[in-house]
Amino acid sequence: MTINPVLVEVTRGGIVESAHRGSIAVIDADGRVALAIGDIDRPVFPRSAVKVLQALPLVESGAADCLGLTDDELALACASHGGEAVHVRAVASMLAKAGLDATVLECGAHWPYDDASARALAARGEHPSALHNNCSGKHAGFVCLGCLLANGGVVREFLRGYVAREHPVMHEVSAAIETVTGWPLAGTAVGVDGCSIPTYAIPLRHLARAFARIGSGVGLREGHVRAAQRLRAAVAKAPFMVGGAGRFDTRVMERLGERAFCKGGAEGMHCAAMPTQGLGIAIKIDDGHSRASEAVMAALLARWLDPPEPDAAFLRGLADVRLANWNGIEVGRLRSVESVLSG
């Protein structure tokens, strides 16, 4: 097994206290490699980093138009949100447009990721519902797609078990992933994601290429081109819906707008599209730590986008992070290594 190189170091007292190894692929839509660090051909589970791919059928099928989904709601279909009030309301709105409610969601319930929202919920003596699940927007998108696929049948009955691999909704979702990545899912490892849908192991090489295609449209069929454009535009208009207060993806896309689409996933996964450059990025941190994948993503965006100041300074600040203790005293740094910054 290939030992991946160190991508991020954490320093304290002038020495490296800990390090994060991983792999990176930066690739264009035709498969040409702009940067490869570590093993980019080992299949990995992309987890929530590919939510924009999973949302393609919602738009391509016409379900989004049929139900009149807004930019906020389409952005939420690509989100791992913090469970803030605006997120919860938008998920409920998507379901209401489909004539349904939260009881149809099969993602499970957990406390909001946003600490203030979780505390407020507890202070009211309430418990979280599926609406607070960080994946509820994606699942509401699946439900909206299912309304169309039900083809006049009883929608709630049709949707039962929609998280299963063999369900028509998941069939459409997995088909979109396979088409855009060019990776055959039938022969790859498959697991169950945190929100209960299937997650398929795909190499970074194919994930980066998929995001280059999402950004440029090159290599996509016409329906996917239009769907990708609409989803990216919605996220650029409503980046808060993709994460929330203080979240990395929201902060970056609020700053960069349509220059970049980025999305993190569990266990150190992160993917991005850079439409103007025609490139896609896929990152996997071996130990699964998101602090490292975010630092690497910030460094790569700063490198490949070559943005003007102060945008460059903003990204550098996410790639080289000041670490402070509870008294506010700087105790060290978390920083991307030189190979990430300059190749």
LUMBADREN-126737 format. One record per residue (C-alpha): residue in three letters; x, y, z. Coordinates in steps of 0.25 Angstrom, whole numbers, m for minus. Example, Ala and Ser with C-alpha at 12.3 -4.5 7.8 and 13.67 -1.06 7.14 Angstrom:
2
r aa->ALA	u->49	v->m18	w->31
r aa->SER	u->55	v->m4	w->29
***
This chain:
343
r aa->MET	u->0	v->0	w->0
r aa->THR	u->5	v->14	w->m4
r aa->ILE	u->9	v->23	w->8
r aa->ASN	u->3	v->36	w->5
r aa->PRO	u->12	v->49	w->8
r aa->VAL	u->9	v->59	w->19
r aa->LEU	u->0	v->70	w->14
r aa->VAL	u->m2	v->78	w->27
r aa->GLU	u->7	v->80	w->39
r aa->VAL	u->3	v->85	w->53
r aa->THR	u->14	v->92	w->60
r aa->ARG	u->16	v->96	w->74
r aa->GLY	u->28	v->101	w->81
r aa->GLY	u->36	v->102	w->68
r aa->ILE	u->34	v->87	w->64
r aa->VAL	u->24	v->79	w->57
r aa->GLU	u->14	v->73	w->68
r aa->SER	u->6	v->65	w->58
r aa->ALA	u->4	v->63	w->43
r aa->HIS	u->m7	v->59	w->33
r aa->ARG	u->m4	v->50	w->21
r aa->GLY	u->m13	v->49	w->9
r aa->SER	u->m14	v->50	w->m6
r aa->ILE	u->m18	v->61	w->m16
r aa->ALA	u->m23	v->61	w->m30
r aa->VAL	u->m25	v->73	w->m39
r aa->ILE	u->m30	v->69	w->m52
r aa->ASP	u->m37	v->75	w->m64
r aa->ALA	u->m50	v->70	w->m71
r aa->ASP	u->m42	v->62	w->m81
r aa->GLY	u->m34	v->55	w->m70
r aa->ARG	u->m21	v->62	w->m72
r aa->VAL	u->m14	v->63	w->m58
r aa->ALA	u->m9	v->77	w->m53
r aa->LEU	u->m5	v->72	w->m40
r aa->ALA	u->m4	v->58	w->m33
r aa->ILE	u->1	v->56	w->m19
r aa->GLY	u->0	v->42	w->m13
r aa->ASP	u->m9	v->31	w->m18
r aa->ILE	u->m20	v->37	w->m26
r aa->ASP	u->m24	v->23	w->m32
r aa->ARG	u->m28	v->16	w->m19
r aa->PRO	u->m44	v->16	w->m18
r aa->VAL	u->m49	v->25	w->m6
r aa->PHE	u->m63	v->28	w->m1
r aa->PRO	u->m65	v->42	w->m5
r aa->ARG	u->m77	v->43	w->5
r aa->SER	u->m84	v->57	w->5
r aa->ALA	u->m73	v->63	w->m4
r aa->VAL	u->m82	v->59	w->m16
r aa->LYS	u->m95	v->64	w->m12
r aa->VAL	u->m95	v->73	w->m25
r aa->LEU	u->m94	v->60	w->m33
r aa->GLN	u->m106	v->54	w->m25
r aa->ALA	u->m114	v->66	w->m28
r aa->LEU	u->m113	v->66	w->m43
r aa->PRO	u->m125	v->57	w->m46
r aa->LEU	u->m134	v->66	w->m37
r aa->VAL	u->m131	v->77	w->m48
r aa->GLU	u->m129	v->69	w->m60
r aa->SER	u->m142	v->62	w->m58
r aa->GLY	u->m150	v->75	w->m58
r aa->ALA	u->m155	v->72	w->m43
r aa->ALA	u->m148	v->85	w->m38
r aa->ASP	u->m156	v->93	w->m49
r aa->CYS	u->m169	v->86	w->m47
r aa->LEU	u->m169	v->89	w->m32
r aa->GLY	u->m163	v->103	w->m33
r aa->LEU	u->m151	v->101	w->m25
r aa->THR	u->m143	v->113	w->m21
r aa->ASP	u->m128	v->116	w->m22
r aa->ASP	u->m128	v->114	w->m7
r aa->GLU	u->m135	v->101	w->m8
r aa->LEU	u->m126	v->96	w->m19
r aa->ALA	u->m113	v->100	w->m11
r aa->LEU	u->m119	v->93	w->1
r aa->ALA	u->m120	v->80	w->m8
r aa->CYS	u->m105	v->81	w->m9
r aa->ALA	u->m103	v->84	w->6
r aa->SER	u->m97	v->79	w->19
r aa->HIS	u->m104	v->90	w->27
r aa->GLY	u->m103	v->94	w->41
r aa->GLY	u->m118	v->92	w->45
r aa->GLU	u->m120	v->107	w->47
r aa->ALA	u->m134	v->112	w->46
r aa->VAL	u->m133	v->117	w->31
r aa->HIS	u->m128	v->103	w->27
r aa->VAL	u->m139	v->96	w->35
r aa->ARG	u->m150	v->105	w->29
r aa->ALA	u->m145	v->103	w->15
r aa->VAL	u->m145	v->88	w->16
r aa->ALA	u->m159	v->89	w->21
r aa->SER	u->m163	v->98	w->9
r aa->MET	u->m157	v->88	w->m1
r aa->LEU	u->m165	v->76	w->5
r aa->ALA	u->m178	v->85	w->6
r aa->LYS	u->m176	v->88	w->m9
r aa->ALA	u->m177	v->73	w->m11
r aa->GLY	u->m189	v->72	w->m2
r aa->LEU	u->m181	v->65	w->9
r aa->ASP	u->m175	v->67	w->22
r aa->ALA	u->m162	v->63	w->30
r aa->THR	u->m168	v->49	w->33
r aa->VAL	u->m165	v->44	w->19
r aa->LEU	u->m150	v->47	w->21
r aa->GLU	u->m141	v->35	w->24
r aa->CYS	u->m128	v->42	w->27
r aa->GLY	u->m130	v->41	w->42
r aa->ALA	u->m129	v->52	w->53
r aa->HIS	u->m118	v->58	w->60
r aa->TRP	u->m115	v->71	w->68
r aa->PRO	u->m112	v->83	w->59
r aa->TYR	u->m97	v->85	w->56
r aa->ASP	u->m98	v->99	w->59
r aa->ASP	u->m96	v->101	w->74
r aa->ALA	u->m105	v->113	w->76
r aa->SER	u->m116	v->106	w->69
r aa->ALA	u->m115	v->93	w->77
r aa->ARG	u->m115	v->101	w->90
r aa->ALA	u->m127	v->109	w->86
r aa->LEU	u->m134	v->96	w->82
r aa->ALA	u->m131	v->90	w->96
r aa->ALA	u->m134	v->102	w->103
r aa->ARG	u->m148	v->101	w->97
r aa->GLY	u->m149	v->87	w->102
r aa->GLU	u->m150	v->82	w->88
r aa->HIS	u->m143	v->70	w->81
r aa->PRO	u->m137	v->70	w->67
r aa->SER	u->m144	v->64	w->56
r aa->ALA	u->m140	v->60	w->42
r aa->LEU	u->m141	v->74	w->38
r aa->HIS	u->m129	v->77	w->46
r aa->ASN	u->m120	v->66	w->40
r aa->ASN	u->m109	v->72	w->32
r aa->CYS	u->m113	v->64	w->20
r aa->SER	u->m128	v->67	w->20
r aa->GLY	u->m127	v->77	w->9
r aa->LYS	u->m121	v->66	w->0
r aa->HIS	u->m132	v->56	w->4
r aa->ALA	u->m143	v->67	w->2
r aa->GLY	u->m137	v->67	w->m12
r aa->PHE	u->m138	v->52	w->m13
r aa->VAL	u->m153	v->53	w->m9
r aa->CYS	u->m156	v->64	w->m19
r aa->LEU	u->m149	v->55	w->m30
r aa->GLY	u->m158	v->43	w->m25
r aa->CYS	u->m170	v->51	w->m27
r aa->LEU	u->m167	v->52	w->m42
r aa->LEU	u->m163	v->37	w->m42
r aa->ALA	u->m176	v->32	w->m35
r aa->ASN	u->m183	v->36	w->m49
r aa->GLY	u->m196	v->38	w->m43
r aa->GLY	u->m196	v->27	w->m32
r aa->VAL	u->m197	v->29	w->m17
r aa->VAL	u->m184	v->37	w->m15
r aa->ARG	u->m183	v->34	w->0
r aa->GLU	u->m184	v->19	w->m3
r aa->PHE	u->m174	v->20	w->m15
r aa->LEU	u->m164	v->28	w->m6
r aa->ARG	u->m163	v->17	w->5
r aa->GLY	u->m149	v->12	w->5
r aa->TYR	u->m144	v->22	w->m4
r aa->VAL	u->m130	v->21	w->2
r aa->ALA	u->m128	v->7	w->m3
r aa->ARG	u->m119	v->4	w->m14
r aa->GLU	u->m130	v->m3	w->m22
r aa->HIS	u->m140	v->8	w->m21
r aa->PRO	u->m143	v->16	w->m34
r aa->VAL	u->m138	v->29	w->m27
r aa->MET	u->m125	v->23	w->m23
r aa->HIS	u->m124	v->17	w->m37
r aa->GLU	u->m125	v->31	w->m43
r aa->VAL	u->m115	v->37	w->m33
r aa->SER	u->m104	v->26	w->m35
r aa->ALA	u->m106	v->26	w->m50
r aa->ALA	u->m102	v->41	w->m50
r aa->ILE	u->m90	v->39	w->m41
r aa->GLU	u->m85	v->28	w->m50
r aa->THR	u->m88	v->36	w->m63
r aa->VAL	u->m80	v->48	w->m58
r aa->THR	u->m69	v->41	w->m51
r aa->GLY	u->m67	v->31	w->m62
r aa->TRP	u->m65	v->20	w->m51
r aa->PRO	u->m73	v->7	w->m52
r aa->LEU	u->m80	v->6	w->m39
r aa->ALA	u->m85	v->m8	w->m41
r aa->GLY	u->m70	v->m13	w->m38
r aa->THR	u->m66	v->m4	w->m27
r aa->ALA	u->m68	v->m5	w->m12
r aa->VAL	u->m81	v->1	w->m6
r aa->GLY	u->m84	v->5	w->8
r aa->VAL	u->m95	v->12	w->15
r aa->ASP	u->m94	v->27	w->18
r aa->GLY	u->m97	v->34	w->31
r aa->CYS	u->m111	v->38	w->25
r aa->SER	u->m113	v->24	w->20
r aa->ILE	u->m112	v->25	w->5
r aa->PRO	u->m101	v->17	w->m2
r aa->THR	u->m87	v->22	w->m3
r aa->TYR	u->m78	v->17	w->m14
r aa->ALA	u->m63	v->16	w->m14
r aa->ILE	u->m57	v->25	w->m25
r aa->PRO	u->m43	v->29	w->m28
r aa->LEU	u->m39	v->43	w->m26
r aa->ARG	u->m34	v->43	w->m41
r aa->HIS	u->m49	v->41	w->m45
r aa->LEU	u->m55	v->50	w->m34
r aa->ALA	u->m46	v->62	w->m39
r aa->ARG	u->m49	v->60	w->m53
r aa->ALA	u->m64	v->59	w->m49
r aa->PHE	u->m63	v->73	w->m43
r aa->ALA	u->m56	v->79	w->m55
r aa->ARG	u->m67	v->74	w->m63
r aa->ILE	u->m77	v->80	w->m53
r aa->GLY	u->m70	v->93	w->m54
r aa->SER	u->m67	v->94	w->m69
r aa->GLY	u->m78	v->85	w->m75
r aa->VAL	u->m68	v->78	w->m84
r aa->GLY	u->m71	v->63	w->m85
r aa->LEU	u->m85	v->64	w->m79
r aa->ARG	u->m98	v->61	w->m87
r aa->GLU	u->m107	v->74	w->m89
r aa->GLY	u->m116	v->71	w->m78
r aa->HIS	u->m105	v->70	w->m68
r aa->VAL	u->m98	v->82	w->m73
r aa->ARG	u->m111	v->90	w->m71
r aa->ALA	u->m113	v->84	w->m57
r aa->ALA	u->m99	v->86	w->m53
r aa->GLN	u->m100	v->101	w->m57
r aa->ARG	u->m112	v->103	w->m50
r aa->LEU	u->m107	v->97	w->m37
r aa->ARG	u->m94	v->104	w->m37
r aa->ALA	u->m102	v->117	w->m39
r aa->ALA	u->m111	v->114	w->m28
r aa->VAL	u->m100	v->111	w->m18
r aa->ALA	u->m93	v->124	w->m23
r aa->LYS	u->m105	v->132	w->m19
r aa->ALA	u->m108	v->125	w->m6
r aa->PRO	u->m95	v->119	w->0
r aa->PHE	u->m100	v->120	w->14
r aa->MET	u->m110	v->109	w->11
r aa->VAL	u->m98	v->100	w->7
r aa->GLY	u->m92	v->100	w->21
r aa->GLY	u->m96	v->112	w->30
r aa->ALA	u->m90	v->121	w->40
r aa->GLY	u->m74	v->120	w->41
r aa->ARG	u->m74	v->107	w->32
r aa->PHE	u->m62	v->106	w->22
r aa->ASP	u->m70	v->104	w->9
r aa->THR	u->m80	v->115	w->12
r aa->ARG	u->m68	v->125	w->16
r aa->VAL	u->m60	v->121	w->3
r aa->MET	u->m72	v->122	w->m6
r aa->GLU	u->m77	v->135	w->0
r aa->ARG	u->m64	v->141	w->m3
r aa->LEU	u->m61	v->135	w->m17
r aa->GLY	u->m75	v->134	w->m23
r aa->GLU	u->m75	v->126	w->m36
r aa->ARG	u->m60	v->125	w->m37
r aa->ALA	u->m61	v->112	w->m28
r aa->PHE	u->m71	v->102	w->m24
r aa->CYS	u->m65	v->94	w->m12
r aa->LYS	u->m72	v->83	w->m3
r aa->GLY	u->m66	v->75	w->8
r aa->GLY	u->m70	v->61	w->13
r aa->ALA	u->m67	v->53	w->25
r aa->GLU	u->m54	v->46	w->28
r aa->GLY	u->m45	v->56	w->21
r aa->MET	u->m52	v->57	w->8
r aa->HIS	u->m53	v->70	w->0
r aa->CYS	u->m56	v->73	w->m15
r aa->ALA	u->m56	v->86	w->m23
r aa->ALA	u->m59	v->91	w->m37
r aa->MET	u->m51	v->103	w->m43
r aa->PRO	u->m60	v->107	w->m55
r aa->THR	u->m51	v->118	w->m61
r aa->GLN	u->m39	v->109	w->m60
r aa->GLY	u->m46	v->96	w->m65
r aa->LEU	u->m40	v->88	w->m53
r aa->GLY	u->m46	v->80	w->m42
r aa->ILE	u->m40	v->77	w->m29
r aa->ALA	u->m41	v->64	w->m20
r aa->ILE	u->m35	v->62	w->m6
r aa->LYS	u->m34	v->51	w->3
r aa->ILE	u->m28	v->52	w->17
r aa->ASP	u->m23	v->38	w->22
r aa->ASP	u->m27	v->41	w->37
r aa->GLY	u->m40	v->47	w->33
r aa->HIS	u->m38	v->60	w->39
r aa->SER	u->m46	v->72	w->33
r aa->ARG	u->m37	v->82	w->38
r aa->ALA	u->m26	v->77	w->29
r aa->SER	u->m35	v->75	w->17
r aa->GLU	u->m40	v->90	w->18
r aa->ALA	u->m25	v->95	w->20
r aa->VAL	u->m21	v->88	w->7
r aa->MET	u->m34	v->92	w->m1
r aa->ALA	u->m31	v->107	w->3
r aa->ALA	u->m16	v->105	w->m1
r aa->LEU	u->m20	v->99	w->m15
r aa->LEU	u->m31	v->110	w->m18
r aa->ALA	u->m21	v->121	w->m15
r aa->ARG	u->m11	v->114	w->m24
r aa->TRP	u->m19	v->111	w->m36
r aa->LEU	u->m29	v->122	w->m36
r aa->ASP	u->m18	v->133	w->m33
r aa->PRO	u->m28	v->142	w->m28
r aa->PRO	u->m25	v->157	w->m25
r aa->GLU	u->m23	v->162	w->m11
r aa->PRO	u->m30	v->162	w->m1
r aa->ASP	u->m36	v->149	w->m6
r aa->ALA	u->m22	v->142	w->m7
r aa->ALA	u->m20	v->147	w->8
r aa->PHE	u->m33	v->141	w->12
r aa->LEU	u->m30	v->127	w->6
r aa->ARG	u->m15	v->128	w->11
r aa->GLY	u->m22	v->130	w->25
r aa->LEU	u->m29	v->117	w->24
r aa->ALA	u->m17	v->109	w->19
r aa->ASP	u->m8	v->115	w->30
r aa->VAL	u->m17	v->116	w->42
r aa->ARG	u->m13	v->122	w->56
r aa->LEU	u->m15	v->113	w->67
r aa->ALA	u->m18	v->119	w->81
r aa->ASN	u->m21	v->114	w->95
r aa->TRP	u->m33	v->118	w->103
r aa->ASN	u->m26	v->131	w->107
r aa->GLY	u->m24	v->135	w->93
r aa->ILE	u->m9	v->133	w->93
r aa->GLU	u->m4	v->127	w->80
r aa->VAL	u->2	v->113	w->83
r aa->GLY	u->5	v->108	w->69
r aa->ARG	u->0	v->108	w->54
r aa->LEU	u->m7	v->98	w->45
r aa->ARG	u->m1	v->99	w->31
r aa->SER	u->m1	v->93	w->18
r aa->VAL	u->13	v->88	w->13
r aa->GLU	u->20	v->94	w->2
r aa->SER	u->17	v->83	w->m8
r aa->VAL	u->2	v->87	w->m7
r aa->LEU	u->5	v->102	w->m8
r aa->SER	u->15	v->101	w->m20
r aa->GLY	u->16	v->87	w->m25
***
